[in-house]
Amino acid sequence: MIYAVSDLAYAQNDTRLDYLSLSLEELGKIKVSIATGNNTTLDQAPAAATVITAKQIEALGARTLDDVLETVPGLHVSLSGTNRLDSIYSIRGINTTFNAQVLLLVNGFPIQYSATGGRPPLFRQPVNNISRVEVLRGPGSAVYGADAFSGVINIITKSADEIDGTEVGARTGSFGFRETWFQTGQTLNNWDLTFSFNHQQSDGDSDRIIDSDLQTIFDGAFGTSASLAPGELSTGYELIDASISLKNKNWKFNARAWQSNNTGNGAGGGQALDPQSTDDVKLFTADAAYNTNRWLANWNNSIKLNYSYIGIDANFTILPPGSTAGIGADGNLSTTPAGAITFPDGLIGNPSATTEDIQIESVNIYEGLDNHRIRLTVGSRHQSVKTSEDKNFGPGVITNPASTPIVDGTLTDVSDTENVFLEDASRTINFFSLQDEWSISDNLDLIAGVRYDDYSDFGDTTNPRVALVWHTNKTLTTKLLYGSAFRAPSFGDLGLQNNPAALGNEDLEPETIDTFELAFNYRPRSYLQTNLNLFSYQAKDLIEFVPSAVGNIAQNARDQEGYGFEWEVNWELNKQWRFNSSFAWQNARDSDTNDDIADVPGQQFTLNAFWKIAPHWLLSSQINWVGDRVRAANDNRSSIDDYTITDFTLRRQNIYKNFDVSLGVRNIFDENAREPSTSNGSLTPIPGDLPLEGRSFWAEVRYQF
């Protein structure tokens, strides 16, 4: 387990501390909210939880949230084979294209793209304004509702006290990477004000080459030579992230604007290289919270309101200029074509969507009963999606493939017609939850809760959780945990249409999971701590896009079962050396066929070493091994190679009056690491899988005043 800097340390307002400045015993005192919604010390939290702090993020040399999460036991950051190389947070063998089973929160509020159910496409989270990242492995629907299925990630941003003035910084490195940031924290007339701005840009690694793609197959079938493979994945991007926060004794306001510009489409929207097209994604969030500050005896009541807007302008050249493809009677790509059509300007589609999400909830905590803390939450949430699209294929565009030999690049606007890829939709969710944290005795706590969610478009669901936390002795804490969770079908799962890759199904049921866990936190010495989490789960009605005669249709396709363990060791050798290490093993199988779940790591090993070379000097190294991944039963490609990536970061604090310098190298041995390209219902995977970035270097400066 990676511990966070304690509340005591933050109260001291010493923002110049490095990661080794506090002992493991002190670091373990932090209180986290992700497990119960209330502040609970990490060793008492009724969940398998991990916390990574700002100081450890600095020591790791992380650039984005993905770099941070790869250190979490049992969590692997993979790549979507069909969705623009989006990050997939694979937890305990649960791994899907849009990754809707992991709920991402920022300061407790969801960041969710309701069209697909997961995070916004191409989402990258800079780390400079992060105070800590809390990660819950396992179900969280009893507290958070839908999509807290295999895990929950909560990003806590820095307070004014933590920034303690103003910081500016810049970073540059390989692949044309450059980053600048500014953040400030001030107290004005009893109001704490924080502001953060981050700009990040990269040209992408031009050595991430794939040898063949979907168009390669079409070239072989039709005698054309349109494919751009061998060629590089399109991985350049530009990111702007700005946020502001105001809070006092009773009120808290947050607003954030995040924008991804000119972002490459990875292997292409249709698994054919597409270096010219880019996506633009905009995210705006705002939230307000009012705490009554115990107006009523024994009660702590708060009202929370949050709003999010996500807008996506996607540009896909699905097949490159000069391509020929088989087109079905509906005008889409088809394995049973009605005719072969040549596209001299390419097969082009520009689907766009905006989603809005508004939520209000009342959180009420009652402490009037001895040894009990009761949490009652009631609220309502409204989600909506609006779409538009123009393209040169599909229904309403190509009406007779057999007599249409050539289609040029003229686009037809099918917005507000039945031929659009997804019709406008909305839903309302009303919810209620009740939780009791009962201290049965000095060494035994029982946490029990339940949440009820009622969806206007598919029905209701109830999810309980129970946890028994036993302080077995002064050095051992034992936890027995049970929780259930669900994942609601997204608007896309229910309503995608006129799409060559995926079609919705309005008859879908929600995905469900039941998980049992046994966890041990053992502290034999003040300088040594270890954690062992054993888990077993049964997931039902998992949604996948299943091939059929008319396309890939969303179905409650399979049940999945899994079991395994996560083992962590934290060792403070002395004041100069500290080690964090973990090993995770899982066995996930299809409940009906008993086949291994494809593409997910069966084993993972991480080792983080931190060496305080001299005062103000810190050298850190990270080793990440990913192994034991298998292909799907019907995938005849060669096996997936294991890989080991090794990173180093050297940091020098106070080189001159709060001026810090860092140097880093990623993948120092230039490992040819690849993530599996899976079909997931698409027409075809990339045969040679998806290469990760090669060796890279970076340098950073930051100054606090």
Secondary structure as UniProt FT lines:
FT   HELIX           7..11
FT   TURN            12..13
FT   TURN            15..16
FT   TURN            19..20
FT   HELIX           24..27
FT   TURN            28..29
FT   STRAND          31..32
FT   TURN            34..36
FT   STRAND          40..41
FT   HELIX           42..44
FT   STRAND          48..53
FT   HELIX           54..60
FT   HELIX           65..69
FT   TURN            70..71
FT   TURN            73..74
FT   STRAND          75..79
FT   TURN            81..85
FT   STRAND          87..91
FT   TURN            92..93
FT   TURN            100..101
FT   STRAND          102..106
FT   TURN            107..108
FT   STRAND          109..110
FT   TURN            114..116
FT   TURN            121..122
FT   TURN            128..129
FT   STRAND          130..137
FT   HELIX           141..144
FT   TURN            146..147
FT   STRAND          151..157
FT   HELIX           160..163
FT   STRAND          165..173
FT   HELIX           174..176
FT   STRAND          177..188
FT   TURN            189..190
FT   STRAND          191..202
FT   TURN            206..207
FT   STRAND          209..210
FT   HELIX           214..222
FT   STRAND          231..232
FT   STRAND          237..247
FT   STRAND          251..264
FT   TURN            269..270
FT   STRAND          278..291
FT   TURN            297..298
FT   STRAND          299..313
FT   STRAND          316..319
FT   TURN            321..322
FT   STRAND          323..327
FT   TURN            329..330
FT   STRAND          339..343
FT   TURN            344..345
FT   STRAND          347..366
FT   TURN            370..371
FT   STRAND          372..391
FT   TURN            395..397
FT   HELIX           401..403
FT   STRAND          412..413
FT   TURN            415..416
FT   TURN            418..419
FT   STRAND          425..441
FT   TURN            442..443
FT   STRAND          444..455
FT   TURN            456..458
FT   STRAND          459..473
FT   TURN            474..475
FT   STRAND          476..487
FT   HELIX           491..495
FT   TURN            506..507
FT   STRAND          511..525
FT   TURN            526..527
FT   STRAND          528..548
FT   TURN            549..550
FT   STRAND          551..571
FT   STRAND          577..590
FT   TURN            591..593
FT   TURN            598..599
FT   STRAND          603..614
FT   TURN            615..616
FT   STRAND          617..627
FT   TURN            633..634
FT   STRAND          643..652
FT   STRAND          659..666
FT   TURN            668..669
FT   STRAND          674..675
FT   TURN            680..681
FT   TURN            687..688
FT   STRAND          690..691
FT   STRAND          696..704
//
